[in-house]
Amino acid sequence: MINKLTDVSVGATSLRTVVFTVGHFIIDFFVIATITGAGVGAVALASLLAPAVNGVWYWILDRWWTQKHADSEFKQREEAYEF
C-alpha cells in the first residue's frame, strides 16, 4: 500500500509542478510585458527562465514534503478504515 501511495504521489507531484510552472510562465509573461514594455521575444525568454527554475525547486520541495508525510498520511488512512 505504501508503494502505491508513493507512486500516486510522484504523479501528483509532477502534475502539480506542471500546473504551477505553466501558471507561473503565464503570470510572468504578462507582468514583464506590462511593466517593461519589452518585445515578445525578450518577454518570453525572461518569463521562461524563472518558472523553469522555480518548477524544479517546487518538484524537489513537493517530493520531499510528500515523502516526509507519507507515513503519517498512510497511518491516518489506515486508522480511518479500522472498525
LOSEMI-749361 format. One record per residue: residue in three letters; x, y, z of N, C-alpha, C, O in turn. Coordinates in Angstrom, 2 decimals. Atoms other than C-alpha are relative to their C-alpha. Layout:
N
TORLUM,type,nu,nv,nw,cau,cav,caw,cu,cv,cw,ou,ov,ow
TORLUM,ALA,X,Y,Z,X,Y,Z,X,Y,Z,X,Y,Z $
...
//
This chain:
83
TORLUM,type,nu,nv,nw,cau,cav,caw,cu,cv,cw,ou,ov,ow
TORLUM,MET,0.83,-1.20,0.00,0.00,0.00,0.00,0.87,1.26,0.00,0.56,2.22,-0.71 $
TORLUM,ILE,-0.85,-1.19,-0.07,2.79,2.46,0.86,0.67,0.26,-1.35,0.88,1.41,-1.73 $
TORLUM,ASN,-0.57,-0.18,1.33,4.38,1.82,-2.57,-1.00,0.66,-0.94,-0.63,1.52,-1.74 $
TORLUM,LYS,1.03,-0.61,0.84,1.09,2.70,-4.25,-0.15,1.48,0.35,-0.32,2.31,-0.54 $
TORLUM,LEU,0.08,-1.39,-0.43,0.91,5.91,-2.18,1.15,0.81,-0.58,0.97,1.94,-1.03 $
TORLUM,THR,-1.18,-0.68,0.55,4.44,6.81,-3.29,-0.15,0.17,-1.51,0.18,1.23,-2.04 $
TORLUM,ASP,0.20,-0.10,1.44,3.61,6.04,-6.95,-1.00,1.09,-0.35,-0.77,1.88,-1.26 $
TORLUM,VAL,1.01,-1.03,0.24,0.50,8.20,-6.81,0.58,1.37,0.29,0.32,2.34,-0.43 $
TORLUM,SER,-0.57,-1.28,-0.38,2.44,10.94,-5.09,0.97,0.53,-1.05,1.01,1.73,-1.29 $
TORLUM,VAL,-0.92,-0.44,1.05,5.12,11.03,-7.82,-0.79,0.61,-1.15,-0.43,1.67,-1.65 $
TORLUM,GLY,0.84,-0.54,1.07,2.42,11.51,-10.45,-0.66,1.30,0.41,-0.74,2.23,-0.39 $
TORLUM,ALA,0.65,-1.22,-0.49,0.63,14.08,-8.32,1.00,1.14,0.10,0.68,2.28,-0.24 $
TORLUM,THR,-1.04,-1.03,-0.08,3.89,15.95,-7.67,0.31,0.54,-1.39,0.42,1.75,-1.58 $
TORLUM,SER,-0.33,-0.43,1.36,4.66,16.04,-11.38,-1.13,0.83,-0.60,-0.87,1.85,-1.25 $
TORLUM,LEU,1.13,-0.77,0.52,1.16,17.23,-12.29,-0.07,1.38,0.66,-0.26,2.38,-0.03 $
TORLUM,ARG,0.01,-1.29,-0.68,1.22,19.96,-9.63,1.13,0.89,-0.50,0.95,2.10,-0.66 $
TORLUM,THR,-1.15,-0.77,0.49,4.66,21.02,-10.88,-0.29,0.59,-1.38,0.02,1.76,-1.62 $
TORLUM,VAL,0.33,-0.49,1.35,3.47,21.32,-14.49,-1.01,1.14,0.08,-0.84,2.17,-0.56 $
TORLUM,VAL,1.02,-1.04,-0.15,0.38,23.32,-13.48,0.61,1.27,0.59,0.34,2.37,0.12 $
TORLUM,PHE,-0.67,-1.14,-0.63,2.48,25.58,-11.22,0.89,0.72,-0.99,0.86,1.95,-1.08 $
TORLUM,THR,-0.96,-0.60,0.92,5.14,26.14,-13.89,-0.70,0.72,-1.15,-0.30,1.82,-1.52 $
TORLUM,VAL,0.74,-0.65,1.09,2.68,26.89,-16.71,-0.68,1.27,0.50,-0.63,2.31,-0.17 $
TORLUM,GLY,0.62,-1.19,-0.58,0.75,29.28,-14.47,1.01,1.09,0.27,0.75,2.27,0.03 $
TORLUM,HIS,-1.07,-0.96,-0.30,3.99,30.93,-13.39,0.47,0.68,-1.28,0.69,1.89,-1.30 $
TORLUM,PHE,-0.41,-0.56,1.28,5.04,31.39,-17.03,-1.01,1.03,-0.50,-0.63,2.13,-0.91 $
TORLUM,ILE,1.04,-0.91,0.49,1.72,32.98,-17.99,-0.02,1.30,0.82,-0.09,2.39,0.26 $
TORLUM,ILE,-0.01,-1.19,-0.86,1.77,35.34,-15.00,1.22,0.84,-0.28,1.11,2.06,-0.46 $
TORLUM,ASP,-1.23,-0.75,0.28,5.41,36.29,-15.60,-0.06,0.72,-1.34,0.35,1.87,-1.46 $
TORLUM,PHE,0.06,-0.58,1.34,4.78,36.89,-19.30,-0.76,1.32,0.04,-0.28,2.34,-0.47 $
TORLUM,PHE,0.82,-1.21,-0.01,2.01,39.42,-18.67,0.55,1.08,0.93,0.45,2.26,0.62 $
TORLUM,VAL,-0.58,-0.99,-0.92,3.71,41.09,-15.70,1.22,0.66,-0.63,1.34,1.89,-0.62 $
TORLUM,ILE,-1.21,-0.57,0.62,7.03,41.52,-17.51,-0.36,0.87,-1.19,0.19,1.96,-1.35 $
TORLUM,ALA,0.41,-0.78,1.16,5.34,42.71,-20.70,-0.63,1.33,0.42,-0.36,2.37,-0.18 $
TORLUM,THR,0.69,-1.21,-0.46,3.19,45.21,-18.79,0.97,0.99,0.62,0.90,2.19,0.35 $
TORLUM,ILE,-0.91,-0.90,-0.72,5.97,46.61,-16.62,1.10,0.55,-0.90,1.42,1.73,-0.84 $
TORLUM,THR,-1.16,-0.43,0.79,8.81,46.73,-19.15,-0.36,0.50,-1.40,0.35,1.34,-1.95 $
TORLUM,GLY,0.34,-0.37,1.36,7.02,47.10,-22.47,0.96,-0.61,-1.02,1.00,-0.17,-2.17 $
TORLUM,ALA,-0.97,0.65,0.89,9.71,44.83,-23.98,-0.71,-0.79,-1.08,-1.91,-1.05,-1.00 $
TORLUM,GLY,0.55,0.79,1.10,9.21,42.88,-27.18,-0.36,-1.40,0.44,0.07,-1.87,1.50 $
TORLUM,VAL,0.51,1.32,-0.33,7.54,39.49,-27.22,1.14,-1.00,0.21,1.07,-1.82,1.13 $
TORLUM,GLY,-1.12,0.94,-0.13,10.83,37.59,-27.69,0.73,0.14,1.32,1.00,-0.85,2.00 $
TORLUM,ALA,-0.70,-0.24,-1.27,12.56,39.21,-24.74,-0.88,-0.36,1.19,-0.41,-0.93,2.17 $
TORLUM,VAL,0.93,0.32,-1.08,9.46,38.86,-22.57,-0.13,-1.51,0.15,-0.12,-2.03,1.27 $
TORLUM,ALA,0.14,1.46,-0.04,9.08,35.18,-23.49,1.24,-0.64,0.63,1.12,-1.54,1.46 $
TORLUM,LEU,-1.23,0.56,-0.56,12.73,34.43,-22.71,0.09,0.26,1.50,0.38,-0.65,2.28 $
TORLUM,ALA,-0.07,-0.35,-1.43,12.64,36.27,-19.39,-1.04,-0.77,0.81,-0.77,-1.19,1.93 $
TORLUM,SER,1.06,0.65,-0.76,9.36,34.68,-18.39,0.12,-1.53,-0.02,-0.62,-2.21,0.70 $
TORLUM,LEU,-0.25,1.44,-0.01,10.63,31.16,-19.18,1.04,-0.40,1.04,0.95,-1.48,1.63 $
TORLUM,LEU,-1.12,0.36,-0.88,13.76,31.26,-17.03,-0.42,-0.20,1.45,-0.14,-1.26,2.02 $
TORLUM,ALA,0.39,0.11,-1.41,12.30,31.91,-13.57,-0.99,-1.14,0.23,-0.80,-1.90,1.18 $
TORLUM,PRO,0.90,1.13,-0.22,9.37,29.47,-13.95,0.70,-1.35,-0.13,0.36,-2.29,0.59 $
TORLUM,ALA,-0.71,1.27,0.16,11.73,26.73,-15.14,0.78,-0.34,1.27,0.72,-1.47,1.75 $
TORLUM,VAL,-0.77,0.22,-1.23,14.00,27.14,-12.11,-0.95,-0.24,1.17,-0.73,-1.14,1.98 $
TORLUM,ASN,0.97,0.18,-1.08,11.03,27.52,-9.75,-0.74,-1.32,-0.11,-1.08,-1.92,0.91 $
TORLUM,GLY,0.66,1.29,0.19,9.38,24.45,-11.27,0.85,-1.15,0.53,0.32,-2.06,1.17 $
TORLUM,VAL,-0.91,1.03,-0.53,12.44,22.31,-10.48,0.01,0.07,1.52,-0.08,-0.96,2.19 $
TORLUM,TRP,0.00,-0.16,-1.46,12.58,23.74,-6.96,-1.31,-0.51,0.60,-1.29,-1.20,1.61 $
TORLUM,TYR,1.30,0.44,-0.51,8.84,23.12,-6.47,-0.09,-1.52,0.00,-0.59,-2.11,0.96 $
TORLUM,TRP,0.07,1.45,0.09,9.15,19.49,-7.65,0.80,-0.63,1.13,0.33,-1.56,1.80 $
TORLUM,ILE,-0.84,0.52,-1.08,12.01,18.84,-5.21,-0.68,0.20,1.35,-0.74,-0.73,2.16 $
TORLUM,LEU,0.67,-0.31,-1.26,10.16,20.54,-2.36,-1.23,-0.88,0.20,-1.43,-1.40,1.30 $
TORLUM,ASP,1.21,0.80,-0.10,6.90,18.68,-3.07,0.32,-1.47,0.23,-0.35,-2.14,1.01 $
TORLUM,ARG,-0.41,1.40,-0.21,8.65,15.29,-3.31,0.48,-0.19,1.44,0.10,-1.16,2.10 $
TORLUM,TRP,-0.49,0.10,-1.38,10.45,15.93,-0.01,-1.16,0.02,0.97,-1.23,-0.81,1.89 $
TORLUM,TRP,1.16,-0.13,-0.90,7.21,17.03,1.67,-0.85,-1.26,-0.03,-1.27,-1.75,1.02 $
TORLUM,THR,0.83,1.19,0.14,5.26,14.07,0.31,0.65,-1.20,0.67,-0.02,-1.95,1.38 $
TORLUM,GLN,-0.70,1.12,-0.62,7.89,11.57,1.38,0.06,0.15,1.52,-0.08,-0.84,2.24 $
TORLUM,LYS,-0.08,-0.25,-1.44,8.23,13.17,4.82,-1.33,-0.33,0.68,-1.35,-0.85,1.79 $
TORLUM,HIS,1.32,0.18,-0.60,4.49,12.96,5.42,-0.71,-1.27,-0.46,-1.84,-1.53,-0.04 $
TORLUM,ALA,0.65,1.20,0.52,3.76,9.69,3.59,-0.37,-0.97,1.11,-1.47,-1.52,1.11 $
TORLUM,ASP,0.29,0.94,-1.09,3.99,7.56,6.74,-1.18,0.46,0.83,-2.05,-0.35,1.15 $
TORLUM,SER,1.10,-0.48,-0.84,1.67,9.78,8.77,-1.32,-0.01,-0.78,-2.37,-0.31,-0.20 $
TORLUM,GLU,1.22,0.04,0.81,-0.83,10.05,5.89,-0.50,-1.44,-0.14,-1.70,-1.69,-0.06 $
TORLUM,PHE,0.36,1.40,0.12,-0.78,6.28,5.42,-0.63,-0.50,1.29,-1.65,-1.18,1.27 $
TORLUM,LYS,0.53,0.42,-1.30,-1.34,5.71,9.14,-1.39,0.58,0.24,-2.28,-0.12,0.73 $
TORLUM,GLN,1.31,-0.63,-0.16,-4.25,8.19,9.18,-1.04,-0.71,-0.86,-2.17,-0.91,-0.42 $
TORLUM,ARG,0.94,0.70,0.89,-5.87,6.41,6.23,-0.32,-1.38,0.55,-1.47,-1.82,0.51 $
TORLUM,GLU,0.23,1.32,-0.59,-5.40,3.03,7.89,-0.95,0.10,1.19,-1.87,-0.70,1.32 $
TORLUM,GLU,0.84,-0.18,-1.19,-6.95,4.30,11.13,-1.44,0.36,-0.36,-2.38,-0.02,0.33 $
TORLUM,ALA,1.34,-0.42,0.42,-9.89,5.81,9.26,-0.84,-1.19,-0.45,-2.07,-1.16,-0.35 $
TORLUM,TYR,0.74,1.16,0.50,-10.82,2.41,7.80,-0.07,-1.15,0.99,-0.63,-2.21,0.69 $
TORLUM,GLU,0.08,1.05,-1.01,-10.39,0.40,11.01,-1.37,0.04,0.65,-1.92,1.11,0.90 $
TORLUM,PHE,1.32,0.08,-0.64,-13.61,-0.81,12.57,0.12,-0.55,1.37,-0.88,-0.69,2.07 $
//
